[in-house]
Amino acid sequence: MSEKLVFLSTEYVKPHLERVLPRLGLDASFQVLAYRPFEDIFAFFRQVPPDAAGIITSGSRFSSAFQAVYPDDPRIVLPMGINDAEVHRLFWRLKRDRPDLDFQRVYADFLDELHLDIPSFLTVDHGIPLSVSMNAVGESGPEDFLRGEQEQFRKLLSVWETGQFQVIITRYSGLIPMLRERGVTVYYPFNSVDGIRSACTHVLREIEMRRLQDFQAAEIHVNLWTQDPAYTAETLYEQKLLQLQQTLMDYFGGQAKDLLFRRSHFGIDILTDRKTVALCTRNYTCCEISAFLNARLSFQIFVGYGVGKGVYQARLNAISATRESEVSGGSFLINENDQLIELWQAPPPDVNLRWRKASHSVYAYVPSHTGISQSTIDRVFAALRAAPSQRITSQELSQALSTTRRSANYALRSMTQAGLLQIVSERKPAGRGRPEAVYGRGRPEAVYGRAPKTE
């Protein structure tokens, strides 16, 4: 089946994309939407057709803003950054066409943001790809997008008016026609054919992988509170079990016919797939089932989700997740990588999008190192920013996130080991007891080689 991919770009880049895309020979249809500088970004995003399976953006600015406006959009959104080879190719063309050009008099805004001069960029290996570095300093929400565009336009005009530079190179392609109208000699490093093909094939592969993952084995276990003395009466227990099953079927509605409900000694097990689990947990952030059942049942329940590479692993993970729910309270999910994820009991509050959308900076590698989910990392940082002096203890974190002290300690320890947090001091309790560790932001560059700019 041919997929439809949409490019979010600018009027300046659109002709280049429309020349390249038909030459790629991919089994996909393409549509290029062109943004005009300073226009309504919300109206621009509304042009994205609902039948588009994937979205590719010119740089991280568009992708960050789109995901901020539509945080629940399930489609693949990939920023197509400018890579080192494309910038080197532009410098080579400039030197070929202008042999007298002095690179000391060439200003590149993206290198300036990274505190690199052109000779250093051309001759020294800085250990991190330019595309990753540029994505890490991208704006977040739509307001940041517009403000950044306006500030960059004024800045580039100011740089040109100093008379120190012969050429300006910018990653803000939409500003180029306006700058040239004002006499600025300005260039943009276009994405290569290989770069565009790589972005398209990556999105198409992700779409296919996501569809395959949708049918990955999963189980949902909902257990009754069996330690209540009332359950010693078998008939009463049976009544509650029937009530639980009926309420679960009410929750799933018409989808219930596609699921397999199975009674266990402790409650109801539901055999399903990963897609259903993602829907029930809003992409692994909160537990809708628990909220639905607690509002309708008079007895306590525990919910655990298991996803596995096969039915056997999914079942074991669901059993372990439900056991964690019984011990710690709340709802839990264990995925195919045996990572334990605590789920909110209600839709999660908004967190700073600068952290939520850091998936294309060096923080993209963090969840696999910490063993906790990106949503948990986002929630911890949101609580940390809201804390006085951006310092927090495990007790304060458990209260801020409405979670158990055990879960708060686990998150803090995991993020500290990953370098995201560090212990900055100790706080003595009011009464007797051991001092409590106080956590602040860490130094992830010590672990991952470089930290993205987040301010």
C-alpha positions, -999 to +999 in steps of 0.1 A: +000+000+000+014+034-010+018+057+019+012+095+018+040+116+032+037+154+039+067+178+040+064+209+061+089+234+047+092+269+033+085+286+000+122+288-007+128+251-002+096+238-018+108+239-054+139+219-045+118+192-028+094+190-057+123+185-081+139+158-059+109+137-046+097+123-080+133+110-086+135+089-055+115+060-069+098+053-035+064+036-032+048+067-017+030+099-026+042+133-015+028+167-007+049+197+001+033+225+022+051+258+022+052+282+051+056+319+047+076+338+073+056+353+102+023+338+091-002+320+113+016+287+122-016+272+135-034+278+101-003+263+084-004+231+104-042+227+098-033+222+061-018+188+069-042+163+055-056+137+079-047+108+055-010+115+057+008+086+073+040+105+081+053+141+083+088+152+074+099+187+084+127+210+073+146+211+105+135+205+141+117+239+144+087+227+125+085+193+141+088+207+176+061+233+170+038+208+153+041+183+181+035+211+206+002+220+189-008+184+183+008+164+212-015+135+207-011+131+170-001+095+165+017+100+132+054+097+126+070+132+126+106+134+116+128+165+114+151+164+083+181+183+096+211+196+077+241+174+080+278+180+079+282+168+043+256+193+030+273+222+047+307+212+035+293+209+000+279+244+002+313+258+014+330+240-015+306+255-041+311+290-026+349+286-029+346+273-064+323+301-075+341+328-055+378+320-053+386+352-035+361+345-007+376+348+028+359+322+051+367+345+080+341+368+065+314+342+062+288+341+090+268+309+096+241+313+122+239+276+131+276+275+138+275+307+158+248+291+180+271+262+186+301+285+193+320+272+163+339+292+137+340+280+101+377+270+100+372+250+132+341+233+118+359+224+085+390+210+101+382+196+135+360+166+144+337+178+172+324+143+180+287+150+175+269+153+141+258+188+131+222+176+126+220+164+162+235+197+175+212+219+155+181+199+165+191+202+202+190+240+200+157+242+181+126+261+194+098+242+211+063+255+209+046+277+182+052+309+202+089+301+204+088+293+167+075+327+158+096+346+183+127+328+171+120+336+135+115+373+142+146+375+164+167+357+138+156+380+110+166+411+130+199+394+140+209+385+105+201+420+093+222+434+121+251+411+114+250+421+077+249+458+084+281+456+104+299+452+071+322+425+086+308+397+064+307+390+027+283+361+029+257+348+054+246+312+056+214+305+075+192+275+085+161+297+084+153+291+048+120+310+049+139+343+057+161+342+026+138+360+001+132+388+026+169+391+034+178+392-003+153+419-009+173+440+016+206+433-003+219+405+019+241+379+002+226+348+019+227+311+012+210+279+026+225+244+026+199+224+008+193+188+017+209+164-007+190+138-027+205+111-005+195+130+026+159+134+014+157+098+004+171+087+038+144+107+056+116+093+035+128+057+039+132+062+076+096+074+080+083+046+058+102+021+078+089+035+111+053+034+098+057-003+089+074-011+122+046+007+141+020-013+123+038-045+131+041-035+167+004-028+169-001-065+168+026-074+193+013-097+220+000-080+252-021-088+282-041-066+307-047-080+341-073-065+365-072-081+399-097-078+428-086-070+463-086-105+476-074-098+511-107-082+521-126-106+545-157-100+525-143-122+498-144-152+520-180-156+508-177-173+475-210-161+461-201-124+469-167-129+452-184-143+421-208-113+421-179-088+422-161-108+395-192-106+372-195-069+379-158-063+371-161-082+338-193-063+328-177-030+336-146-039+316-168-047+286-186-014+291-152+003+289-142-014+257-176-011+241-178-024+206-141-033+207-148-060+234-158-085+207-122-084+194-107-092+228-104-124+248-116-121+284-104-148+307-112-153+344-083-160+367-082-168+404-075-131+411-097-113+386-100-108+348-072-113+322-076-097+288-056-110+259-050-083+234-022-065+214+001-036+219-021-011+200-049-017+225-026-012+254-013+021+239-049+033+235-058+023+271-027+041+285-026+071+261+007+059+248+020+046+281+014+077+302-018+070+322-043+042+331-077+049+317-090+015+327-082+022+364-099+056+363-130+041+346-134+012+370-127+032+402-155+056+392-180+027+389-170+000+413-173+000+451-143-023+456-106-019+450-089-032+419-053-034+406-043-030+370-011-043+353-002-042+316+023-066+299+038-063+264+061-090+251+079-104+221+055-134+225+024-144+244+044-160+272+065-129+279+034-107+277+016-128+303+046-129+327+050-091+324+013-085+331+015-107+362+046-088+374+031-054+367-001-063+386+019-075+415+037-042+415+003-025+415-007-045+446+025-037+465+029+000+455-005+012+445-013+027+412-010+010+378+021-003+360+032-015+326+062-038+318+073-037+282+091-062+260+124-048+273+114-056+309+112-019+317+087-010+345+066+021+337+044+036+363+012+050+349-008+081+360-042+074+374-056+103+353-044+121+322-009+135+328-005+172+334+013+193+307+051+193+310+076+217+295+076+208+258+113+216+257+119+183+275+090+163+261+101+169+225+138+163+231+136+131+212+160+142+185+187+157+208+212+136+227+185+130+252+170+106+227+193+080+240+185+085+277+154+062+283+173+031+272+201+039+297+178+048+326+154+019+323+125+043+328+102+058+302+105+092+285+072+102+301+085+096+336+117+116+328+094+144+316+073+143+348+104+144+370+119+174+353+085+192+354+084+186+392+120+197+395+114+230+376+084+237+398+104+231+431+120+259+450+155+266+436+149+236+413+159+212+441+138+182+452+138+152+475+122+119+470+095+128+495+087+160+476+088+142+442+063+115+454+039+142+465+043+162+433+036+132+411+011+116+434+031+084+434+048+062+460+080+070+478+095+038+464+087+048+428+101+083+434+133+069+448+136+045+418+132+074+393+157+096+411+183+069+414+179+058+377+182+094+364+211+101+387+230+070+373+223+083+338+237+117+346+204+136+343+203+144+380+229+147+407+228+149+445+235+185+453+231+184+491+215+166+521+186+178+541+182+169+578+147+158+588+128+178+614+128+149+638+150+119+641+162+099+611+189+099+584+195+130+562+176+130+529+193+135+496+184+166+476+186+163+438+192+189+411+200+188+374+230+167+365+256+168+339+245+144+311+275+155+290+296+135+314+278+104+302+268+111+266+296+135+256+275+166+251+244+182+266+218+200+245+210+236+251+176+238+268+174+274+275 
